[in-house]
Amino acid sequence: MRLDWELARRGYRRYAAYPGATYAGLFTNVVFGFLIAYILLAVYEQADVIGGYDVRDAIAYVWIAQGLMSVVGIFGAGWYELARRVQTGDVATDLQRPLDIQRAELAQDVGRAGYQAVWRAVPQFVLGALLFELTLPQDAGRWLLFAVSVALAVLVGFGVRFLVNLCSFWLLDYRGPVILAIGANLVLSGAVMPLAFFPGALATLTRLTPFAAMLQAPIDIYVGTPLGGSTAAVLALQASWAIALYAAGRLVLTAGTRKLVIQGG
Amino acid sequence: MRALAAIYARLVGARIRSQLEYRLSVALQLVGVGLLTATDFVAIAVIFANVPALGDWSLGEVALLYALATISFALTDLVIGHLDLFPQMIREGTFDQILVRPLPSLLQVVASDFAVRRVGKALQGIAVLVFALATVEVDWTLGRVLAIPVAIAAGALIYGAVWVALATIAFWIVDAIELVNAFTYGGSFLSQYPIGIFARWLRGIVVFVVPLAFVAYFPALYVLDKEDTLGLPEALRFASPVVAVLASIAAAAVWRNAVRHYRSAGG
């Protein structure tokens, strides 16, 4: 536990070392926030409610989603770091260390997510709330459930990323699968458009996937339209995905380690 | 000029050949990039699944904007997309090597890579262009037919000018490349939508400061013979090539000036 804490702190500090990159990333998210907010405002000139989201919910979605994307790791510079370490053979050093790779990676990722939450997601949301009219839950309970949901989303995000990265144990070139996974992350998590806007059964089906558990689920809880009307069910679904992905990651890691050939060693 | 073009073709040709050694890998990445960029069109499709129009633009009309913006951006990305890695050149000091060689610095940076996978982005844009042209009703004239390739070429130059001018920020701030993303990727995203739906201050910026409105919006108004809700002079519909040339000249000046003030990271 002590080790996890220390690793998480280092995960945080690693990103804290480059404040310029944080401001630049925040600036980009804010620009996209403005663009998507104006697009959705134009959409809501012709509809009052879409998939349970009214205009204030939709604007809240924009400013939460733009910040959460970096927290849960929809895409980003470090996304395929582990795959690259497998490709270069550096993973051999990781495997020699007396610690569990998966757990250590998770601990560092939690630190990273914490940094992004404090320095990107929160400022982003505050700015959006100051400039636009958006939904602000009145009861503290909803905020608490939202926070729990975000924490679970971070675990699910890690689970997906870890699994995709492991493909490099089998493939020499990991870029194809990584690009496809990021595409799935963007569309199916609701980062491009709220899943609530998807037509018919798609709005429900897409929300059952682990991708939705990374982004759409916390936002649904925030605006008060969780899938099936039950916040508890959505949280349980997120937790199930987090556990299932972690277990799958463990299995694949074991299999991959067994077959790993270090290039040129 | 012709000698430089030959050198560029040779350098880039070598890059392409080396990538085509790994055909399956390139093919997978090409499909991946196509699907990844198609996510932006998913957003448009989802919007139109809920409402019949955006501003006063129909699905087919927005698809035309999207196609023009995407194909132009794909061309720019293909040629200079690796400017994303330019801050790394500054940080690692490899830009010094470029300065001692007897070729223009920008040409060398641009020729330093050529990612074949980015063709996927253009293919996806072309697919949407076909859909758009099949959906909208256009009163075709020779001018309107020519307007499409001209708009794409001008759009690519405008994106390129913005990208090059902003990449020079790396001479001063090395860890802020994402700042450039806001304008390049953000700009490409914005040009996919009718400018009229954005707030006044944003419209002012994309018409008069960072001329993104000339990538797709004004040419599309001409092709579709649509009224400009911005109420700007009709001549602007034909101004894209002029704007593209002016922007390129300005970007080249910014680059030259930045290189003159460059101080190496190392000794």
HADDOCK unambig.tbl for C-alpha pairs under 7 A between the chains (distance, minus, plus):
assign (segid A and resid 20 and name CA) (segid B and resid 175 and name CA) 5.75 0.50 0.50
assign (segid A and resid 20 and name CA) (segid B and resid 176 and name CA) 5.63 0.50 0.50
assign (segid A and resid 21 and name CA) (segid B and resid 175 and name CA) 5.14 0.50 0.50
assign (segid A and resid 21 and name CA) (segid B and resid 176 and name CA) 4.93 0.50 0.50
assign (segid A and resid 21 and name CA) (segid B and resid 178 and name CA) 6.99 0.50 0.50
assign (segid A and resid 24 and name CA) (segid B and resid 176 and name CA) 5.26 0.50 0.50
assign (segid A and resid 24 and name CA) (segid B and resid 178 and name CA) 5.19 0.50 0.50
assign (segid A and resid 24 and name CA) (segid B and resid 179 and name CA) 4.59 0.50 0.50
assign (segid A and resid 25 and name CA) (segid B and resid 178 and name CA) 5.41 0.50 0.50
assign (segid A and resid 25 and name CA) (segid B and resid 179 and name CA) 6.67 0.50 0.50
assign (segid A and resid 27 and name CA) (segid B and resid 179 and name CA) 6.54 0.50 0.50
assign (segid A and resid 28 and name CA) (segid B and resid 178 and name CA) 6.57 0.50 0.50
assign (segid A and resid 28 and name CA) (segid B and resid 179 and name CA) 6.11 0.50 0.50
assign (segid A and resid 28 and name CA) (segid B and resid 181 and name CA) 6.62 0.50 0.50
assign (segid A and resid 28 and name CA) (segid B and resid 182 and name CA) 4.36 0.50 0.50
assign (segid A and resid 31 and name CA) (segid B and resid 182 and name CA) 6.32 0.50 0.50
assign (segid A and resid 32 and name CA) (segid B and resid 186 and name CA) 6.35 0.50 0.50
assign (segid A and resid 35 and name CA) (segid B and resid 190 and name CA) 6.74 0.50 0.50
assign (segid A and resid 38 and name CA) (segid B and resid 197 and name CA) 6.56 0.50 0.50
assign (segid A and resid 38 and name CA) (segid B and resid 198 and name CA) 5.48 0.50 0.50
assign (segid A and resid 39 and name CA) (segid B and resid 197 and name CA) 6.56 0.50 0.50
assign (segid A and resid 42 and name CA) (segid B and resid 54 and name CA) 6.25 0.50 0.50
assign (segid A and resid 42 and name CA) (segid B and resid 55 and name CA) 6.29 0.50 0.50
assign (segid A and resid 42 and name CA) (segid B and resid 197 and name CA) 6.03 0.50 0.50
assign (segid A and resid 43 and name CA) (segid B and resid 51 and name CA) 6.81 0.50 0.50
assign (segid A and resid 43 and name CA) (segid B and resid 54 and name CA) 6.13 0.50 0.50
assign (segid A and resid 46 and name CA) (segid B and resid 51 and name CA) 6.49 0.50 0.50
assign (segid A and resid 173 and name CA) (segid B and resid 25 and name CA) 6.87 0.50 0.50
assign (segid A and resid 175 and name CA) (segid B and resid 29 and name CA) 6.70 0.50 0.50
assign (segid A and resid 176 and name CA) (segid B and resid 25 and name CA) 7.00 0.50 0.50
assign (segid A and resid 176 and name CA) (segid B and resid 28 and name CA) 5.38 0.50 0.50
assign (segid A and resid 176 and name CA) (segid B and resid 29 and name CA) 4.56 0.50 0.50
assign (segid A and resid 176 and name CA) (segid B and resid 32 and name CA) 6.03 0.50 0.50
assign (segid A and resid 179 and name CA) (segid B and resid 32 and name CA) 5.56 0.50 0.50
assign (segid A and resid 179 and name CA) (segid B and resid 33 and name CA) 6.66 0.50 0.50
assign (segid A and resid 179 and name CA) (segid B and resid 36 and name CA) 6.92 0.50 0.50
assign (segid A and resid 180 and name CA) (segid B and resid 32 and name CA) 5.25 0.50 0.50
assign (segid A and resid 180 and name CA) (segid B and resid 36 and name CA) 6.81 0.50 0.50
assign (segid A and resid 183 and name CA) (segid B and resid 35 and name CA) 6.85 0.50 0.50
assign (segid A and resid 183 and name CA) (segid B and resid 36 and name CA) 4.64 0.50 0.50
assign (segid A and resid 183 and name CA) (segid B and resid 39 and name CA) 6.89 0.50 0.50
assign (segid A and resid 187 and name CA) (segid B and resid 39 and name CA) 6.22 0.50 0.50
assign (segid A and resid 192 and name CA) (segid B and resid 43 and name CA) 6.00 0.50 0.50
assign (segid A and resid 193 and name CA) (segid B and resid 43 and name CA) 5.62 0.50 0.50
assign (segid A and resid 197 and name CA) (segid B and resid 46 and name CA) 6.48 0.50 0.50
assign (segid A and resid 198 and name CA) (segid B and resid 46 and name CA) 5.92 0.50 0.50
assign (segid A and resid 199 and name CA) (segid B and resid 49 and name CA) 6.46 0.50 0.50
